[in-house]
Amino acid sequence: MDISKKKFDIQKRLFEEIQKSLPSQYALVDIVSDVLNISMDAAYRRMRYVKLLDIEEVSALCAHFQISFDRLMNVRNIHQFDCIYRPINFSMPGDYLNYVHALSKNIEQLKTADDSSLLMSATDIPVFHLISQNELTFFKLFTWAHSVYNYEGTFDDFLKEIEMPEISGCFQKISRDYEIVPSSEIWTEDTVNTTLRLISYYDEICMFPNLDFPVLLCEQVLNILEKLQQWAENSCKGKNSTPFQLYVSEMDPENSYLLMKQSGQTNCLIKLYTINSLNVLDQAFCRETEQWLTKLAKRSVPLCGNSEKERIKFFNAQKQKVRLLIGKIKDSF
């Protein structure tokens, strides 16, 4: 007797969720076969909806891929919703690589969708700009490792331990894909301050082996500002002239929010600490956050297109902060 296709709805949702979480180079059938300890043929039968997963198999897959069973079953409570959080422990380099792969997967999906967009508030330099500058990105990771996991080496030591070609390759891919997705960003006058304070602090406690490192980090902040100013002037970014909008808000949003929209669905990344984030999938929360960010943008000063005076004033002030820090660092040596 044929099993009704409707019986496979939950199974279909489960495999869709698993596929979203996998880096593109991984084959789903291999993972399913390994997790369930079944043959490739048996895995294919489940993935092609010929064979139903039993409850133990669903449990094993949910546990392995950290998928909420309640969300899979559409069990909802108006005061609860599901989030995804990936801990990053730098004593296990694979943790950060998995985090980067997941971010790359999200942006790759946005890039290929016809109606995708990004909307974000930036209390710190957004990751999509940061990763275009390798040393600056690794410096942010270093500060995380030092403050959370009591890393005792210098920044130079950390670079030698963490830098891997695969991570740098992911950075480049994320940066390229980001330039293809239409986006709007809401910055403040203090957005670059967090990074500058970190550079200054770690310079003062002698975590850099020589003058070159902190000055290089400052120069990379200037590189980000230069490119951002060009995008704002043109109201577009990247080789494909993708639509781009930049605003500066007088109100502090108090946290960095990133809304990723595609195919009628939205997920929200809320920045945690220095580098990590909480991924919220609840659509009601995402809609409310989108309404708030949209209103915040309307109340902010646009820096794109014809807003020449405001744009030049903003970027000159930001660059001056960086140059002052460079001067301070050079004087201290």
C-alpha positions as CSV (number, residue, x, y, z in Angstrom):
1,M,0.0,0.0,0.0
2,D,1.3,3.4,-1.0
3,I,2.1,5.8,1.9
4,S,0.4,9.1,1.6
5,K,2.8,11.9,0.6
6,K,1.4,14.0,3.4
7,K,3.0,11.7,5.9
8,F,6.4,12.8,4.6
9,D,5.8,16.5,5.3
10,I,7.8,16.5,8.6
11,Q,10.5,14.4,7.0
12,K,10.7,16.8,4.1
13,R,11.0,19.8,6.5
14,L,13.7,18.0,8.4
15,F,15.9,17.3,5.4
16,E,15.4,20.9,4.1
17,E,16.6,22.2,7.5
18,I,19.6,19.8,7.4
19,Q,20.5,20.8,3.9
20,K,20.5,24.5,4.9
21,S,23.0,23.9,7.6
22,L,25.5,22.0,5.5
23,P,28.4,23.6,3.7
24,S,27.9,23.3,-0.1
25,Q,30.8,20.7,-0.5
26,Y,29.1,18.2,1.9
27,A,26.8,15.5,0.4
28,L,23.6,15.1,2.5
29,V,23.3,11.4,1.8
30,D,26.8,10.8,3.3
31,I,25.9,12.6,6.5
32,V,22.5,10.9,6.9
33,S,24.1,7.5,6.3
34,D,26.8,8.2,8.9
35,V,24.5,9.7,11.6
36,L,21.9,6.9,11.3
37,N,24.5,4.2,10.7
38,I,22.6,2.9,7.6
39,S,23.7,2.1,4.1
40,M,23.8,4.8,1.4
41,D,20.8,3.0,-0.3
42,A,18.8,3.2,2.9
43,A,19.6,6.8,3.3
44,Y,18.5,7.6,-0.2
45,R,15.2,5.8,0.4
46,R,14.5,8.1,3.3
47,M,15.7,11.2,1.4
48,R,13.5,10.3,-1.6
49,Y,10.5,9.8,0.7
50,V,10.1,6.1,0.0
51,K,10.8,5.1,3.6
52,L,9.6,7.0,6.7
53,L,12.0,7.9,9.4
54,D,11.2,6.3,12.7
55,I,11.2,8.4,15.9
56,E,14.7,7.3,16.9
57,E,16.1,8.4,13.5
58,V,14.3,11.8,13.7
59,S,15.7,12.3,17.2
60,A,19.2,11.3,16.1
61,L,19.2,13.8,13.1
62,C,17.7,16.6,15.2
63,A,20.3,16.1,17.9
64,H,23.2,15.9,15.4
65,F,22.2,19.0,13.5
66,Q,20.8,20.9,16.5
67,I,17.3,21.3,15.0
68,S,14.4,22.0,17.3
69,F,11.9,19.2,17.3
70,D,9.1,21.6,18.4
71,R,9.8,23.9,15.4
72,L,9.8,20.8,13.1
73,M,6.4,19.9,14.4
74,N,5.2,23.6,14.2
75,V,4.6,23.6,18.0
76,R,4.4,27.2,19.0
77,N,4.1,29.3,22.2
78,I,3.5,33.0,21.8
79,H,6.2,33.7,24.5
80,Q,8.8,31.3,23.1
81,F,10.7,30.9,19.8
82,D,13.6,29.0,18.4
83,C,17.2,30.4,18.0
84,I,20.4,29.0,16.7
85,Y,23.6,29.6,18.5
86,R,27.0,28.2,17.6
87,P,29.5,28.4,20.4
88,I,33.1,29.3,19.3
89,N,35.9,27.8,21.3
90,F,39.3,28.7,19.8
91,S,41.0,25.7,21.4
92,M,39.0,23.8,18.8
93,P,39.6,25.6,15.4
94,G,36.9,23.6,13.8
95,D,34.3,25.5,15.8
96,Y,35.0,28.8,14.1
97,L,35.3,27.1,10.7
98,N,31.8,25.7,11.1
99,Y,30.5,29.1,12.1
100,V,32.0,30.7,9.0
101,H,30.6,27.9,6.8
102,A,27.1,28.5,8.2
103,L,27.4,32.2,7.5
104,S,28.6,31.5,4.0
105,K,25.7,29.2,3.4
106,N,23.2,31.8,4.5
107,I,24.7,34.5,2.2
108,E,25.0,32.0,-0.7
109,Q,21.3,31.3,-0.4
110,L,20.5,35.0,-0.4
111,K,22.7,35.5,-3.5
112,T,20.8,33.0,-5.5
113,A,17.3,34.1,-4.5
114,D,15.5,36.6,-6.8
115,D,13.9,38.7,-4.0
116,S,16.6,38.6,-1.3
117,S,17.8,41.6,0.8
118,L,19.7,42.5,3.9
119,L,18.8,45.2,6.4
120,M,21.1,45.8,9.4
121,S,21.9,48.1,12.2
122,A,25.6,48.5,13.0
123,T,26.8,49.3,16.5
124,D,30.2,47.8,15.3
125,I,31.7,47.3,11.9
126,P,29.5,44.7,10.2
127,V,31.1,41.3,9.5
128,F,30.7,41.7,5.7
129,H,33.0,44.6,5.7
130,L,35.3,43.2,8.3
131,I,36.2,40.0,6.5
132,S,37.5,41.9,3.5
133,Q,40.5,42.7,5.8
134,N,42.0,39.5,7.0
135,E,44.2,40.8,9.8
136,L,41.5,43.0,11.2
137,T,39.1,40.0,11.3
138,F,41.6,37.8,13.0
139,F,42.3,40.6,15.5
140,K,38.6,40.6,16.5
141,L,38.9,36.8,16.9
142,F,42.0,37.3,19.0
143,T,40.2,39.7,21.4
144,W,37.4,37.2,21.8
145,A,39.9,34.3,22.5
146,H,41.8,36.5,25.0
147,S,38.8,37.9,26.9
148,V,36.6,34.7,26.9
149,Y,39.0,31.8,26.7
150,N,42.0,33.4,28.5
151,Y,44.3,33.1,25.5
152,E,47.8,34.1,26.7
153,G,49.8,34.7,23.5
154,T,50.3,37.8,21.5
155,F,48.3,38.8,18.4
156,D,51.3,37.5,16.4
157,D,51.1,34.1,18.1
158,F,47.4,33.9,17.5
159,L,47.7,34.7,13.8
160,K,50.1,31.8,13.4
161,E,47.7,29.4,15.1
162,I,44.4,30.4,13.6
163,E,45.1,31.4,10.0
164,M,44.1,28.7,7.6
165,P,43.6,28.9,3.9
166,E,40.1,27.5,4.2
167,I,39.0,30.2,6.5
168,S,40.5,33.0,4.3
169,G,38.8,31.4,1.3
170,C,35.4,31.5,3.1
171,F,36.0,35.1,4.0
172,Q,36.6,36.0,0.3
173,K,33.5,34.1,-0.8
174,I,31.2,35.7,1.8
175,S,32.6,39.1,0.9
176,R,31.9,38.5,-2.9
177,D,28.4,37.1,-2.2
178,Y,27.5,40.0,0.0
179,E,28.2,42.4,-2.8
180,I,25.5,40.7,-4.9
181,V,22.8,41.0,-2.3
182,P,20.9,44.3,-2.1
183,S,21.4,45.8,1.3
184,S,20.7,48.7,3.6
185,E,22.8,49.6,6.6
186,I,22.2,51.9,9.6
187,W,25.4,53.1,11.2
188,T,26.0,55.6,14.0
189,E,28.8,58.1,14.7
190,D,30.1,55.5,17.2
191,T,30.1,52.4,14.9
192,V,33.9,52.3,14.4
193,N,34.6,53.2,18.0
194,T,34.4,49.7,19.3
195,T,37.1,48.5,17.0
196,L,39.3,51.5,17.6
197,R,39.0,51.1,21.3
198,L,40.1,47.4,21.1
199,I,43.1,48.3,19.0
200,S,44.1,51.0,21.4
201,Y,43.6,48.8,24.5
202,Y,45.7,45.9,23.1
203,D,48.4,48.3,22.0
204,E,48.6,49.7,25.5
205,I,48.9,46.2,27.1
206,C,51.7,45.3,24.7
207,M,49.9,42.5,22.8
208,F,51.4,43.6,19.5
209,P,55.0,42.5,18.8
210,N,55.8,45.8,16.9
211,L,54.4,49.0,15.6
212,D,53.4,47.6,12.3
213,F,50.5,45.5,13.6
214,P,48.3,48.2,15.2
215,V,49.0,50.6,12.4
216,L,48.1,48.0,9.8
217,L,44.8,47.4,11.7
218,C,44.0,51.1,11.7
219,E,44.8,51.3,8.0
220,Q,42.4,48.4,7.3
221,V,39.7,50.3,9.1
222,L,40.4,53.2,6.7
223,N,40.2,50.8,3.8
224,I,36.7,49.8,4.9
225,L,35.6,53.4,5.3
226,E,37.0,54.3,1.8
227,K,35.1,51.5,0.1
228,L,31.9,52.2,2.1
229,Q,32.1,55.9,1.1
230,Q,32.4,54.9,-2.5
231,W,29.4,52.6,-2.3
232,A,27.4,55.4,-0.6
233,E,28.3,57.9,-3.3
234,N,27.2,55.5,-6.0
235,S,24.2,54.0,-4.1
236,C,25.4,50.6,-5.2
237,K,28.2,48.1,-4.5
238,G,30.3,45.5,-6.2
239,K,30.9,44.7,-9.9
240,N,27.2,44.2,-10.5
241,S,26.2,47.6,-9.2
242,T,23.9,46.0,-6.6
243,P,21.6,48.5,-4.8
244,F,23.0,49.8,-1.5
245,Q,21.7,52.3,1.0
246,L,23.6,53.7,4.0
247,Y,22.1,55.7,6.9
248,V,23.6,57.3,10.0
249,S,21.3,57.3,13.0
250,E,21.5,59.8,15.9
251,M,19.8,57.1,18.1
252,D,21.9,54.2,19.3
253,P,20.2,50.9,18.3
254,E,22.1,49.4,21.3
255,N,22.8,46.2,19.3
256,S,23.6,45.0,15.8
257,Y,20.7,43.4,14.1
258,L,20.9,41.7,10.6
259,L,17.7,40.8,8.8
260,M,18.1,38.3,5.9
261,K,15.0,38.2,3.6
262,Q,14.3,35.7,0.9
263,S,11.3,33.9,-0.6
264,G,8.9,35.4,1.9
265,Q,11.0,34.2,4.9
266,T,13.2,36.2,7.2
267,N,15.8,35.3,9.8
268,C,17.4,37.7,12.2
269,L,21.0,37.6,13.5
270,I,21.5,39.4,16.7
271,K,25.1,40.1,17.5
272,L,26.5,38.7,20.7
273,Y,29.8,39.8,22.3
274,T,32.5,40.6,19.8
275,I,32.1,38.1,16.9
276,N,29.3,35.7,17.5
277,S,25.5,36.0,16.9
278,L,22.1,34.5,17.8
279,N,20.1,33.4,14.8
280,V,16.3,34.0,15.4
281,L,14.0,32.1,13.0
282,D,10.6,33.2,14.5
283,Q,8.7,35.1,11.8
284,A,6.7,37.3,14.2
285,F,9.9,38.4,15.9
286,C,11.5,39.1,12.5
287,R,8.6,41.1,11.3
288,E,8.6,43.3,14.4
289,T,12.4,43.8,14.1
290,E,12.0,44.7,10.4
291,Q,9.3,47.3,11.3
292,W,11.6,48.8,13.9
293,L,14.7,48.9,11.7
294,T,12.6,50.4,8.8
295,K,11.4,53.2,11.1
296,L,14.9,53.7,12.4
297,A,16.1,54.2,8.8
298,K,13.4,56.7,8.0
299,R,14.5,58.7,11.1
300,S,18.2,58.6,10.1
301,V,20.2,60.7,7.8
302,P,20.7,59.1,4.3
303,L,24.3,59.2,3.1
304,C,23.8,57.8,-0.4
305,G,23.3,59.5,-3.7
306,N,22.8,63.3,-3.5
307,S,23.5,63.6,0.2
308,E,27.0,64.8,-0.5
309,K,27.4,67.2,2.4
310,E,26.2,64.7,5.1
311,R,28.3,61.9,3.5
312,I,31.6,63.8,3.4
313,K,31.0,65.2,6.9
314,F,30.4,61.7,8.3
315,F,33.3,59.9,6.6
316,N,35.8,62.7,7.3
317,A,34.9,62.5,11.0
318,Q,35.3,58.7,11.0
319,K,38.7,58.8,9.2
320,Q,39.9,61.5,11.5
321,K,39.3,59.2,14.5
322,V,41.4,56.5,12.9
323,R,44.3,58.9,12.0
324,L,44.3,60.2,15.5
325,L,44.7,56.7,16.9
326,I,47.5,56.0,14.4
327,G,49.3,59.1,15.7
328,K,48.8,58.0,19.3
329,I,50.2,54.6,18.5
330,K,53.3,56.0,16.8
331,D,53.9,58.4,19.6
332,S,53.8,55.6,22.2
333,F,56.6,53.7,20.3
